[in-house]
């Protein structure tokens, strides 16, 4: 056979190559910072933007005429369905509200996950993603084969690795509130212990308690919680606002620190991550500096993507510069020493050992790519990505990061079509 069969390993790759080459032949230009993004300009300067992942596609044009022309061109080459305005994309629901805002949610995905791993609703509900006393460690693993067999028999109806992988897709898309918990549990997938299973059951109970969170995209740049946080602390607000945080040496096995960041575009959360750098930080400020480095590198990619979305296909686009003509991105940190390390170019006995790659933070501060500002802990939204906290603390952050879906969107729907 000289073609890829649907469902096999290389099928997606073959289809991606086939469709991309067809787009090139039609005059589309591909973004190098985000390959799934294509843009087309015709001789009348009308545009069409396209985003596709395997066989799911989203597109928008500057007017109806260029959209109809594109649809006819695709229909003549491929056997496809055009489903109208986007409602679903990659298991995520897209909904426009009366106030012109949009929400992106995976409420149905959460319900399907609960039905799969807790069909009888046996797990108790909880107000926090993690037990307050849980700490991932290799000591949680069963010591003997007998212990492992007992744990497997006790939790044979809950496949640990499958459940964690399912939750990872949820956490990295629309539910940043569980990202810290899922990333910690992912480290226990090889040989989970009884403590790890209890933490997973706790997390599933949290999702049952709170299945209706979503990411909100605001029509006005000044009517969102992130703008209010900046205004409250007299910090300049830009389109890209970033929060980064760290938990110093919270890994009992290695002494490594957990770092996390959230990137907001006009108040909407567009990227979040919780990870553990290999380097061992010697102080809290160094751990925060490492978190700021991760955040600033991720923000650099977002800036390149925004640059392509603004200028790709136009005469103003320059591959060598790719710099947005706006004020620097704002990076907010709750450690004053970290802010001073970035602003001050001096090396001291406490900072001269820091690896050069982490000084990307200082470089960006100097060339105007981003600006660091101190913010108090109670306003540090990335705090939920680095540590376990009680509900009274995390709720203050979650309400600013995510929104709650209205009741009419929580009713079962017969619309299972995905674009």
C-alpha positions as CSV (number, residue, x, y, z in Angstrom):
1,X,0.0,0.0,0.0
2,X,1.3,3.4,-1.0
3,X,-0.8,5.4,1.5
4,X,-1.3,5.7,5.2
5,X,-4.2,3.8,6.7
6,X,-6.4,5.8,9.1
7,X,-5.5,4.9,12.7
8,X,-2.0,3.7,12.2
9,X,1.1,5.4,13.7
10,X,2.2,7.3,10.6
11,X,-1.2,8.1,9.2
12,X,-1.3,11.5,10.9
13,X,2.2,12.3,9.6
14,X,1.2,11.4,6.0
15,X,-2.0,13.4,6.1
16,X,-0.2,16.4,7.6
17,X,2.4,16.3,4.8
18,X,-0.3,15.9,2.1
19,X,-2.5,18.7,3.4
20,X,0.4,21.1,4.1
21,X,1.8,20.6,0.6
22,X,-1.7,21.4,-0.9
23,X,-1.9,24.5,1.2
24,X,1.6,25.6,0.0
25,X,0.4,25.2,-3.6
26,X,-2.6,27.5,-2.9
27,X,-0.4,30.3,-1.6
28,X,-0.6,29.7,2.2
29,X,2.3,30.6,4.4
30,X,3.2,28.5,7.4
31,X,4.3,29.9,10.7
32,X,7.7,28.6,11.8
33,X,7.0,29.4,15.5
34,X,3.7,27.3,15.4
35,X,3.6,24.9,12.4
36,X,-0.2,24.1,12.6
37,X,-0.9,27.8,11.8
38,X,-1.2,29.0,8.2
39,X,-2.2,32.3,6.7
40,X,-3.2,33.3,3.2
41,X,-3.5,36.8,1.6
42,X,-5.0,37.4,-1.9
43,X,-4.3,40.2,-4.3
44,X,-7.0,42.3,-2.7
45,X,-5.3,42.0,0.7
46,X,-8.1,39.8,2.1
47,X,-6.9,37.1,4.5
48,X,-7.7,33.7,5.7
49,X,-6.2,32.1,8.8
50,X,-6.1,28.3,9.3
51,X,-5.3,26.1,12.3
52,X,-5.4,22.3,11.9
53,X,-4.5,19.3,14.0
54,X,-4.5,16.0,12.1
55,X,-8.1,15.9,10.6
56,X,-9.6,18.7,12.8
57,X,-9.5,22.2,11.3
58,X,-10.5,25.8,12.3
59,X,-10.4,28.7,9.9
60,X,-11.5,32.3,9.8
61,X,-11.5,34.8,6.9
62,X,-11.7,38.6,6.6
63,X,-15.0,38.2,4.9
64,X,-17.5,35.5,3.8
65,X,-16.3,35.6,0.2
66,X,-12.8,34.4,0.9
67,X,-14.1,31.7,3.2
68,X,-16.5,30.4,0.6
69,X,-13.7,30.4,-2.0
70,X,-11.5,28.4,0.4
71,X,-14.3,25.9,1.1
72,X,-14.9,25.3,-2.5
73,X,-11.2,24.8,-3.2
74,X,-10.9,22.2,-0.4
75,X,-14.1,20.4,-1.4
76,X,-12.7,20.0,-5.0
77,X,-9.6,18.2,-3.6
78,X,-10.7,16.4,-0.5
79,X,-13.7,14.6,0.9
80,X,-14.5,16.8,3.9
81,X,-17.4,18.1,6.0
82,X,-17.9,21.8,6.8
83,X,-19.8,22.0,10.1
84,X,-20.3,25.8,10.3
85,X,-19.3,28.0,13.2
86,X,-16.9,26.2,15.6
87,X,-18.5,24.6,18.7
88,X,-16.0,21.8,19.4
89,X,-12.3,21.4,18.8
90,X,-10.2,18.6,20.1
91,X,-12.7,17.7,22.9
92,X,-12.9,21.4,23.9
93,X,-16.2,23.3,23.7
94,X,-16.1,26.8,22.2
95,X,-19.0,29.0,23.3
96,X,-19.8,32.7,22.7
97,X,-21.8,34.5,25.4
98,X,-24.1,37.4,25.1
99,X,-21.5,39.8,26.5
100,X,-19.2,38.9,23.5
101,X,-16.9,36.9,25.7
102,X,-15.8,33.3,24.8
103,X,-15.3,30.3,27.0
104,X,-13.2,27.2,26.3
105,X,-14.1,24.2,28.5
106,X,-13.9,20.4,28.7
107,X,-16.9,19.8,30.9
108,X,-18.1,16.9,28.9
109,X,-14.5,15.4,28.9
110,X,-14.5,15.7,32.8
111,X,-17.9,13.9,33.0
112,X,-16.7,11.1,30.7
113,X,-13.5,10.8,32.8
114,X,-15.5,10.4,36.0
115,X,-17.8,7.9,34.4
116,X,-14.8,5.9,33.2
117,X,-12.8,5.8,36.5
118,X,-15.5,6.3,39.1
119,X,-18.7,5.0,37.5
120,X,-20.5,4.4,40.8
121,X,-19.5,7.7,42.4
122,X,-17.7,5.9,45.2
123,X,-14.9,8.4,45.7
124,X,-15.6,11.2,48.2
125,X,-15.7,14.7,46.9
126,X,-13.1,17.2,47.9
127,X,-12.5,21.0,47.7
128,X,-8.8,20.8,46.9
129,X,-6.9,18.9,44.1
130,X,-4.5,17.2,46.5
131,X,-4.5,15.8,50.0
132,X,-2.8,18.4,52.3
133,X,-0.3,15.8,53.5
134,X,0.7,14.3,50.2
135,X,4.3,14.6,49.0
136,X,5.6,12.6,46.1
137,X,8.6,10.4,47.0
138,X,10.2,7.2,45.9
139,X,9.5,6.0,49.4
140,X,5.8,5.8,48.5
141,X,6.5,2.8,46.2
142,X,5.8,-0.7,47.4
143,X,8.9,-2.4,48.7
144,X,8.2,-6.1,47.8
145,X,6.4,-7.9,45.1
146,X,3.9,-9.0,47.7
147,X,3.1,-5.3,48.6
148,X,2.8,-4.5,44.9
149,X,0.4,-7.3,44.4
150,X,-1.8,-6.2,47.3
151,X,-2.0,-2.7,46.0
152,X,-2.9,-3.9,42.5
153,X,-5.6,-6.1,43.8
154,X,-7.0,-3.3,46.0
155,X,-7.2,-0.8,43.1
156,X,-7.6,-3.1,40.2
157,X,-10.6,-1.1,39.0
158,X,-8.6,2.1,38.8
159,X,-5.8,1.9,36.2
160,X,-3.3,4.4,37.6
161,X,-1.3,5.2,34.4
162,X,-4.4,5.4,32.2
163,X,-6.2,7.8,34.6
164,X,-3.2,10.1,35.0
165,X,-2.6,10.3,31.2
166,X,-6.3,11.1,30.7
167,X,-6.1,13.9,33.3
168,X,-2.9,15.3,31.7
169,X,-4.8,16.2,28.6
170,X,-7.4,18.0,30.7
171,X,-4.8,19.8,32.9
172,X,-2.7,21.1,30.0
173,X,-5.7,22.4,28.1
174,X,-8.3,24.0,30.2
175,X,-7.9,23.0,33.9
176,X,-4.7,24.5,35.2
177,X,-6.1,24.1,38.7
178,X,-5.2,20.4,38.6
179,X,-1.9,20.8,36.8
180,X,0.4,20.6,39.8
181,X,-1.4,17.5,41.1
182,X,-1.4,15.6,37.8
183,X,2.3,16.4,37.1
184,X,3.3,15.0,40.6
185,X,1.2,11.9,40.0
186,X,2.7,11.4,36.6
187,X,6.0,10.7,38.3
188,X,4.5,7.8,40.1
189,X,3.1,6.0,37.0
190,X,5.8,3.3,36.9
191,X,5.2,1.9,40.3
192,X,2.5,3.7,42.3
193,X,2.1,3.1,46.0
194,X,-0.9,3.2,48.3
195,X,-0.3,6.9,49.0
196,X,-0.2,7.7,45.3
197,X,-3.5,5.9,44.7
198,X,-5.1,7.8,47.6
199,X,-3.9,11.1,46.0
200,X,-5.4,10.1,42.6
201,X,-8.7,9.1,44.2
202,X,-8.7,12.5,46.0
203,X,-8.1,14.3,42.7
204,X,-11.0,12.5,41.0
205,X,-13.2,13.5,43.9
206,X,-12.1,17.1,43.4
207,X,-13.1,16.9,39.7
208,X,-16.5,15.5,40.7
209,X,-16.9,18.4,43.1
210,X,-15.8,21.0,40.5
211,X,-16.3,19.8,37.0
212,X,-17.5,23.1,35.5
213,X,-14.4,25.4,35.2
214,X,-13.5,27.0,31.9
215,X,-11.0,29.5,30.4
216,X,-12.6,32.8,29.6
217,X,-11.6,35.2,26.8
218,X,-12.7,38.8,27.4
219,X,-13.9,41.3,24.8
220,X,-12.4,44.2,26.8
221,X,-8.7,44.3,27.9
222,X,-9.7,46.2,31.1
223,X,-12.6,44.0,32.2
224,X,-10.7,41.0,33.5
225,X,-9.2,39.9,36.9
226,X,-5.6,40.0,35.7
227,X,-6.0,43.7,34.8
228,X,-7.4,44.3,38.2
229,X,-4.4,42.6,39.9
230,X,-2.0,44.8,37.9
231,X,-4.0,47.9,38.8
232,X,-4.2,47.0,42.4
233,X,-0.4,46.8,42.7
234,X,0.3,49.7,40.3
235,X,2.0,47.4,37.8
236,X,1.7,48.4,34.1
237,X,-0.7,46.1,32.2
238,X,0.2,44.7,28.7
239,X,-1.4,42.2,26.4
240,X,1.0,39.5,27.7
241,X,1.0,39.2,31.5
242,X,2.9,36.4,33.2
243,X,3.0,35.0,36.7
244,X,5.8,32.7,37.9
245,X,6.4,31.0,41.2
246,X,8.6,28.3,42.8
247,X,8.6,25.9,45.7
248,X,12.1,25.6,47.0
249,X,13.5,22.0,47.3
250,X,10.1,20.4,47.7
251,X,11.4,17.0,46.3
252,X,12.6,15.0,49.3
253,X,14.5,12.6,47.0
254,X,16.6,15.0,45.0
255,X,16.3,18.4,46.6
256,X,14.9,19.9,43.3
257,X,12.4,22.7,43.2
258,X,9.0,22.8,41.6
259,X,8.5,25.8,39.3
260,X,5.3,27.0,37.6
261,X,4.1,29.8,35.4
262,X,0.9,31.1,33.9
263,X,0.7,33.3,30.7
264,X,-2.3,35.5,30.1
265,X,-3.3,37.3,26.9
266,X,-5.7,40.1,27.6
267,X,-6.8,38.3,30.8
268,X,-7.3,34.8,29.3
269,X,-5.0,32.0,30.3
270,X,-3.3,30.7,27.2
271,X,-0.4,28.6,28.7
272,X,0.5,27.1,32.1
273,X,3.1,24.7,33.2
274,X,4.4,23.0,36.4
275,X,7.7,21.3,36.2
276,X,10.9,20.5,38.1
277,X,14.2,21.7,36.6
278,X,17.2,19.4,36.9
279,X,19.3,22.0,38.5
280,X,19.2,22.2,42.3
281,X,18.6,25.7,43.6
282,X,20.7,26.9,46.6
283,X,18.1,29.4,47.8
284,X,14.5,30.4,47.4
285,X,15.5,33.4,45.2
286,X,17.4,31.1,42.9
287,X,14.4,28.8,42.6
288,X,12.3,31.8,41.8
289,X,14.9,32.9,39.2
290,X,14.7,29.5,37.6
291,X,10.9,29.8,37.5
292,X,11.2,33.2,35.9
293,X,13.5,31.7,33.2
294,X,11.0,29.0,32.3
295,X,8.2,31.6,32.1
296,X,10.2,34.1,30.0
297,X,11.3,31.4,27.5
298,X,7.6,30.3,27.1
299,X,6.6,33.9,26.7
300,X,9.2,34.4,24.0
301,X,7.5,31.7,22.0
302,X,4.1,33.3,22.5
303,X,5.5,36.6,21.4
304,X,6.8,35.0,18.2
305,X,3.4,33.4,17.6
306,X,1.6,36.7,18.1
307,X,4.0,38.4,15.8
308,X,3.2,35.8,13.1
309,X,-0.5,36.2,13.7
310,X,-0.2,39.9,13.2
311,X,2.3,40.2,10.4
312,X,2.9,36.9,8.6
313,X,2.0,37.2,5.0
314,X,2.3,41.0,5.0
315,X,5.1,43.3,3.8
316,X,5.8,44.2,7.4
317,X,6.9,40.7,8.4
318,X,10.6,40.3,9.1
319,X,12.0,36.9,9.9
320,X,15.1,38.4,11.4
321,X,13.3,40.6,14.0
322,X,10.0,39.0,15.0
323,X,9.5,41.6,17.7
324,X,6.2,43.0,18.7
325,X,6.0,46.8,18.6
326,X,4.5,46.9,22.1
327,X,5.8,47.6,25.6
328,X,7.5,44.6,27.3
329,X,5.7,41.6,28.6
330,X,5.1,41.9,32.3
331,X,6.5,39.1,34.5
332,X,5.3,39.1,38.1
333,X,7.2,37.3,40.9
334,X,6.6,37.2,44.6
335,X,10.3,37.3,45.5
336,X,12.0,40.7,45.7
337,X,15.5,39.2,45.5
338,X,14.7,37.5,42.2
339,X,13.6,40.8,40.7
340,X,16.8,42.5,41.8
341,X,19.0,39.7,40.3
342,X,17.3,40.3,37.0
343,X,17.6,44.1,37.2
344,X,21.1,44.2,38.6
345,X,23.9,42.9,36.3
346,X,26.4,42.2,39.1
347,X,27.6,38.8,40.1
348,X,27.9,38.0,43.8
349,X,29.0,35.0,45.8
350,X,25.4,33.9,46.0
351,X,24.6,34.2,42.3
352,X,27.8,33.6,40.4
353,X,27.3,29.8,40.4
354,X,23.9,30.1,38.5
355,X,24.0,28.5,35.1
356,X,24.2,30.9,32.2
357,X,21.0,29.7,30.6
358,X,19.0,31.0,33.6
359,X,20.3,34.5,32.9
360,X,17.9,34.6,30.0
361,X,15.8,36.4,32.5
362,X,18.4,39.2,32.9
363,X,19.0,39.4,29.2
364,X,15.3,39.9,28.5
365,X,15.1,42.5,31.2
366,X,17.9,44.4,29.6
367,X,16.8,44.3,25.9
368,X,13.2,45.2,26.8
369,X,11.5,41.9,26.0
370,X,10.0,41.6,29.4
371,X,9.9,43.5,32.7
372,X,10.0,41.9,36.2
373,X,7.8,43.2,38.9
374,X,7.3,42.1,42.5
375,X,3.9,41.1,43.6
376,X,2.7,39.8,47.1
377,X,2.0,36.1,47.6
378,X,-1.8,36.6,48.0
379,X,-1.9,37.9,44.4
380,X,0.5,35.3,42.9
381,X,-1.8,33.3,40.6
382,X,0.9,30.8,39.8
383,X,1.0,29.7,43.4
384,X,-1.5,26.9,42.7
385,X,1.1,25.3,40.3
386,X,3.8,24.8,42.9
387,X,2.3,23.6,46.2
388,X,-0.6,22.0,48.0
389,X,-2.9,24.5,49.7
390,X,-6.2,24.6,51.5
391,X,-9.3,25.6,49.6
392,X,-9.6,29.0,51.2
393,X,-6.3,30.0,49.5
394,X,-6.5,28.3,46.1
395,X,-10.1,29.6,45.6
396,X,-8.8,33.2,45.6
397,X,-6.5,32.3,42.7
398,X,-8.7,29.9,40.7
399,X,-11.5,32.6,40.6
400,X,-9.1,34.9,38.7
401,X,-7.6,32.2,36.5
402,X,-10.7,30.3,35.5
403,X,-14.5,31.0,35.4
404,X,-17.5,28.9,36.3
405,X,-19.8,27.8,33.5
406,X,-23.4,29.0,33.7
407,X,-26.0,26.4,34.6
408,X,-27.5,26.2,31.1
409,X,-24.2,24.9,29.8
410,X,-24.0,22.1,32.2
411,X,-27.1,20.3,30.9
412,X,-26.6,17.1,28.8
413,X,-26.4,17.9,25.1
414,X,-27.0,15.7,22.1
415,X,-24.4,17.6,20.1
416,X,-21.5,15.3,20.1
417,X,-20.1,16.6,16.8
418,X,-16.4,17.6,16.7
419,X,-15.0,19.9,14.1
